[in-house]
Amino acid sequence: MRIPFDELKDTLRTILEKRGMGRNDAELSSYLFVSSSADGVYTHGLNRFPSYVSMIDRGFIDVSAKAVFESRIGVIERWDGKKGPGNINAWNAMKRALELSKENGIGLVALHNTNHWMRAGNYGLEAVSNGAIGILWTNTKPNMPAWGGKEPRIGNNPLVLAIPYKDTPVLVDIAMSMFSYGKLQRYILEGRECPVDGGFDEHGNLTKDPKAIASTMEALPIGFWKGSGLSIALDLIASLISGGRTVKEVGEFSEETGVSQIFMTFDLSLFPDKSSMEAKIGETLEYIKASSPRNGCRIHYPGEGVKSKREESEKLGVYVDDTVWKQVLSL
């Protein structure tokens, strides 16, 4: 079904307020969930909302907690998320990184002891809307085997690279696994297989079956050993700079909580060649898109479809899966 943006947001906000979240935080949190679905990222939008509320109900997310400043080293700040709502903590961390880069050209906020940030691309889009490049990532619980291993010992550690360009920025929002667990859940909901092998089944065989991969938690790293290596490096950098937990330590909890995150921004308005930057980006993207397509594929740059998807959602309403909507209403 399709539901108007504001109606959907108000429904989620009411649910969060009933669980003790303050009005402003509930408004922001619900806005971020609905924005994700409006942009077509259903896996980390409304589809993820029931599990978010479950984490609140079971005490893993403290709806009244506010992130606390701990220390500063140059343009780097450390903050303690106090296990507050992950998307609110992440939004505020990005805003603070932007303030630092406005002063210094570069700003970095290292956040620890926080929760799942839901759709990471939201914070990259906030960076580019302020004329800044955004680079951010998080660690996770162990949910993927290191290359050559069997048990989940590393995280799929989502990474965002955002570059401002007119009204359609470049936005890379990826996990270190072939498919995020949110994407696997979407395929399960839709009764579909993964388009390519996404992990291992209980017998150790590569499979496209999302249920089998979600069950074993043996997702396949992107680029095989390369994705495995990236995951390990991202985890260590996030935990060391933030003073937070590594994947090993996050895995000691019964649920994914207390994770470590990095938010880094570069304010392009302070650079002397700012006027030529947009032309350089445009020329590069057009050069790439002028490639000869293989097998009828459409060549596009990452993030190019977000604007049109948002416009469709604003015109027709936000797409909502019936099953997920029933779960939300039951809350």
C-alpha positions as CSV (number, residue, x, y, z in Angstrom):
1,M,0.0,0.0,0.0
2,R,0.9,3.7,-0.2
3,I,0.7,6.0,2.8
4,P,1.3,9.7,2.9
5,F,4.7,10.7,4.4
6,D,3.3,12.8,7.2
7,E,0.7,10.2,8.2
8,L,3.3,7.5,8.4
9,K,5.6,9.7,10.4
10,D,2.9,10.7,12.9
11,T,2.0,7.0,13.4
12,L,5.6,6.1,14.3
13,R,6.1,9.2,16.4
14,T,3.0,8.3,18.5
15,I,4.3,4.8,19.1
16,L,7.7,6.2,20.3
17,E,6.1,8.8,22.5
18,K,4.0,6.1,24.2
19,R,7.3,4.5,25.1
20,G,8.6,7.6,26.8
21,M,10.6,9.2,24.1
22,G,10.5,13.0,24.1
23,R,8.5,14.8,21.5
24,N,11.4,16.3,19.6
25,D,13.4,13.0,19.6
26,A,10.3,11.0,18.5
27,E,9.7,13.4,15.7
28,L,13.3,13.1,14.5
29,S,13.5,9.4,14.9
30,S,10.2,8.8,13.0
31,Y,11.3,11.2,10.3
32,L,14.5,9.3,9.7
33,F,12.6,6.0,9.4
34,V,10.1,7.3,7.0
35,S,12.7,9.2,4.9
36,S,14.5,5.9,4.4
37,S,11.4,4.2,3.1
38,A,10.6,7.2,1.0
39,D,14.0,6.9,-0.7
40,G,13.4,3.3,-1.4
41,V,15.6,1.9,1.4
42,Y,12.7,-0.2,2.9
43,T,15.1,-2.6,4.7
44,H,16.4,0.1,7.0
45,G,13.2,2.2,7.0
46,L,9.8,1.0,8.1
47,N,10.8,-2.6,7.9
48,R,13.3,-2.1,10.7
49,F,10.9,-0.2,13.0
50,P,9.4,-3.2,14.8
51,S,12.8,-4.5,15.8
52,Y,13.8,-0.9,17.0
53,V,10.7,-0.8,19.2
54,S,11.5,-4.3,20.5
55,M,14.9,-3.1,21.5
56,I,13.3,-0.2,23.4
57,D,10.8,-2.5,25.1
58,R,13.5,-4.9,26.2
59,G,15.7,-2.2,27.6
60,F,18.5,-2.3,25.1
61,I,17.7,1.3,23.9
62,D,17.3,4.0,26.5
63,V,14.9,6.5,25.0
64,S,15.8,9.2,27.4
65,A,19.6,9.0,27.0
66,K,21.6,11.8,25.4
67,A,25.1,11.4,24.0
68,V,27.7,13.0,26.2
69,F,30.9,14.8,25.1
70,E,34.0,13.2,26.5
71,S,37.2,14.7,25.0
72,R,38.7,16.5,22.0
73,I,42.0,16.1,20.2
74,G,42.4,18.7,17.5
75,V,39.4,18.2,15.1
76,I,38.5,14.9,16.7
77,E,35.8,14.6,19.4
78,R,34.9,11.5,21.4
79,W,31.2,11.1,22.5
80,D,29.5,8.4,24.6
81,G,26.1,7.5,23.2
82,K,24.9,6.2,26.5
83,K,23.0,3.4,24.6
84,G,20.5,5.9,23.4
85,P,18.4,5.7,20.2
86,G,21.0,4.9,17.4
87,N,19.5,7.1,14.7
88,I,19.2,10.1,17.0
89,N,22.8,9.7,18.2
90,A,24.0,9.3,14.7
91,W,22.1,12.4,13.4
92,N,23.5,14.5,16.2
93,A,27.0,13.2,15.7
94,M,26.9,14.1,12.0
95,K,25.7,17.6,12.9
96,R,28.6,18.0,15.3
97,A,31.1,16.8,12.7
98,L,29.7,19.4,10.3
99,E,30.2,22.1,12.8
100,L,33.8,21.1,13.3
101,S,34.5,21.0,9.6
102,K,32.9,24.4,9.2
103,E,35.6,25.7,11.6
104,N,38.5,23.6,10.5
105,G,37.9,22.2,7.0
106,I,37.6,18.7,8.5
107,G,35.7,17.4,11.5
108,L,35.5,14.0,13.0
109,V,33.2,12.7,15.7
110,A,33.9,9.3,17.2
111,L,30.9,7.8,18.9
112,H,30.9,4.8,21.1
113,N,28.3,2.9,23.3
114,T,25.5,3.6,20.9
115,N,22.9,1.5,19.0
116,H,22.1,0.6,15.4
117,W,21.9,3.8,13.3
118,M,19.3,2.3,10.9
119,R,19.8,3.7,7.4
120,A,23.4,5.0,7.3
121,G,22.7,7.0,4.1
122,N,20.6,9.5,6.0
123,Y,23.6,10.9,7.6
124,G,25.6,11.0,4.4
125,L,22.8,13.0,2.8
126,E,22.8,15.4,5.7
127,A,26.6,16.0,5.0
128,V,26.1,16.8,1.3
129,S,23.1,19.0,2.0
130,N,25.6,21.1,4.0
131,G,28.1,21.2,1.2
132,A,30.4,18.6,2.8
133,I,31.9,15.3,1.8
134,G,30.8,12.7,4.4
135,I,32.6,9.5,5.3
136,L,31.1,7.4,8.1
137,W,30.9,3.8,9.3
138,T,29.9,1.6,12.1
139,N,30.9,-1.7,13.5
140,T,28.4,-4.4,14.4
141,K,28.0,-7.6,16.3
142,P,29.8,-10.7,14.7
143,N,27.5,-11.5,11.8
144,M,29.9,-12.7,9.1
145,P,32.8,-15.2,9.0
146,A,36.3,-13.9,8.3
147,W,37.5,-15.1,4.9
148,G,38.3,-18.8,5.2
149,G,36.5,-19.2,8.5
150,K,33.1,-20.8,9.5
151,E,31.8,-19.0,12.6
152,P,30.7,-15.3,12.5
153,R,33.6,-13.4,13.9
154,I,33.6,-10.1,12.1
155,G,30.8,-7.6,11.3
156,N,29.3,-6.4,8.0
157,N,30.2,-2.9,9.1
158,P,28.2,-0.5,6.9
159,L,30.2,2.3,5.2
160,V,29.0,5.5,3.6
161,L,30.8,7.8,1.2
162,A,28.8,10.9,0.2
163,I,29.9,13.6,-2.2
164,P,27.8,16.7,-3.0
165,Y,26.7,17.2,-6.6
166,K,23.8,19.5,-7.5
167,D,20.5,18.0,-6.3
168,T,21.6,14.4,-6.9
169,P,24.7,13.7,-4.8
170,V,27.0,10.6,-5.1
171,L,25.9,8.3,-2.2
172,V,27.7,5.0,-1.6
173,D,25.9,3.2,1.3
174,I,27.1,-0.4,1.6
175,A,27.8,-3.2,4.0
176,M,30.8,-5.4,3.9
177,S,28.6,-8.4,3.2
178,M,27.1,-9.1,-0.3
179,F,23.7,-8.4,1.2
180,S,22.8,-6.7,4.5
181,Y,20.7,-8.6,6.9
182,G,17.9,-6.1,6.2
183,K,18.1,-6.9,2.5
184,L,18.0,-10.6,3.3
185,Q,14.8,-10.1,5.4
186,R,13.3,-8.2,2.5
187,Y,14.0,-11.1,0.1
188,I,12.4,-13.4,2.7
189,L,9.3,-11.2,2.9
190,E,9.0,-11.1,-0.9
191,G,9.6,-14.9,-1.3
192,R,12.6,-14.2,-3.5
193,E,16.1,-15.6,-3.8
194,C,19.2,-13.3,-3.7
195,P,20.2,-12.4,-7.3
196,V,23.7,-13.9,-6.7
197,D,25.2,-16.1,-4.0
198,G,25.1,-14.3,-0.7
199,G,26.5,-16.7,1.9
200,F,26.7,-20.2,3.1
201,D,24.0,-22.7,4.2
202,E,24.2,-25.1,7.1
203,H,26.2,-27.6,4.9
204,G,28.8,-25.0,4.0
205,N,27.6,-24.6,0.5
206,L,27.3,-21.2,-1.2
207,T,23.6,-20.3,-1.6
208,K,21.1,-17.7,-2.8
209,D,18.6,-18.7,-0.2
210,P,18.2,-15.7,2.2
211,K,16.6,-17.8,4.9
212,A,19.6,-20.2,4.9
213,I,22.1,-17.3,5.1
214,A,20.1,-15.5,7.9
215,S,20.0,-18.7,9.8
216,T,23.7,-19.5,9.7
217,M,24.8,-15.9,9.8
218,E,27.5,-16.9,7.4
219,A,27.2,-14.0,4.9
220,L,29.7,-13.7,2.1
221,P,32.0,-10.7,2.3
222,I,32.0,-8.4,-0.7
223,G,35.1,-9.1,-2.8
224,F,35.7,-12.3,-0.7
225,W,39.0,-11.7,1.2
226,K,38.9,-8.0,0.4
227,G,35.6,-7.4,2.2
228,S,36.8,-9.5,5.1
229,G,39.9,-7.3,5.4
230,L,37.9,-4.1,5.1
231,S,35.6,-5.3,7.8
232,I,38.5,-6.0,10.2
233,A,40.1,-2.6,9.5
234,L,36.9,-0.6,9.9
235,D,36.1,-2.3,13.2
236,L,39.5,-1.6,14.7
237,I,39.6,2.0,13.5
238,A,36.1,2.8,14.8
239,S,36.7,1.2,18.2
240,L,40.2,2.7,18.7
241,I,39.4,6.2,17.7
242,S,36.1,6.3,19.7
243,G,37.5,4.4,22.7
244,G,34.6,2.0,22.2
245,R,33.9,-1.7,21.8
246,T,35.4,-4.0,19.0
247,V,33.3,-6.6,17.2
248,K,34.5,-9.2,19.8
249,E,33.2,-7.1,22.7
250,V,29.9,-6.2,21.0
251,G,29.4,-9.9,20.5
252,E,29.5,-10.5,24.2
253,F,26.0,-8.9,24.5
254,S,22.8,-10.9,23.8
255,E,21.8,-8.3,21.3
256,E,23.6,-5.8,19.1
257,T,24.2,-2.8,21.3
258,G,27.1,-0.6,22.4
259,V,28.6,-0.3,19.0
260,S,31.3,2.2,17.8
261,Q,30.9,4.7,14.9
262,I,32.9,7.3,13.0
263,F,31.5,10.5,11.4
264,M,34.0,12.4,9.3
265,T,33.2,15.5,7.1
266,F,35.1,17.8,4.8
267,D,33.6,21.3,4.2
268,L,34.2,22.0,0.5
269,S,33.2,25.7,0.9
270,L,36.6,26.4,2.6
271,F,38.7,25.0,-0.3
272,P,40.2,27.5,-2.7
273,D,39.1,25.6,-5.8
274,K,35.5,25.1,-4.7
275,S,34.2,26.8,-7.9
276,S,35.7,24.1,-10.1
277,M,34.7,21.1,-8.0
278,E,31.2,20.7,-9.3
279,A,32.4,20.8,-12.9
280,K,35.0,18.2,-12.2
281,I,32.5,15.9,-10.5
282,G,30.0,16.3,-13.4
283,E,32.6,15.6,-16.1
284,T,33.8,12.5,-14.3
285,L,30.2,11.1,-13.8
286,E,29.3,11.8,-17.4
287,Y,32.5,10.1,-18.6
288,I,31.5,7.0,-16.6
289,K,27.9,7.0,-17.8
290,A,29.0,7.2,-21.4
291,S,30.4,3.7,-21.2
292,S,29.0,1.1,-23.6
293,P,26.4,-0.9,-21.6
294,R,26.8,-4.6,-21.2
295,N,23.8,-6.9,-21.7
296,G,21.3,-3.9,-21.8
297,C,22.3,-2.7,-18.3
298,R,21.7,0.9,-17.4
299,I,24.9,2.7,-16.2
300,H,24.3,5.1,-13.3
301,Y,26.3,6.4,-10.4
302,P,25.5,5.5,-6.8
303,G,22.7,7.6,-5.3
304,E,21.5,8.8,-8.7
305,G,18.0,7.2,-8.2
306,V,17.3,8.6,-4.8
307,K,15.8,11.9,-5.9
308,S,13.3,10.3,-8.3
309,K,12.3,7.8,-5.7
310,R,11.7,10.5,-3.1
311,E,9.6,12.5,-5.6
312,E,7.6,9.4,-6.4
313,S,7.0,8.8,-2.6
314,E,5.9,12.4,-2.2
315,K,3.5,12.2,-5.0
316,L,2.0,8.8,-4.5
317,G,2.7,8.1,-0.8
318,V,5.4,6.0,0.8
319,Y,5.4,2.3,-0.2
320,V,4.6,0.1,2.8
321,D,4.6,-3.7,2.9
322,D,1.3,-5.0,4.2
323,T,2.9,-7.5,6.6
324,V,5.2,-4.9,8.1
325,W,2.4,-2.3,8.4
326,K,0.3,-4.8,10.4
327,Q,3.3,-5.3,12.7
328,V,3.7,-1.5,13.2
329,L,0.0,-1.0,14.0
330,S,0.2,-3.8,16.6
331,L,2.7,-1.7,18.5
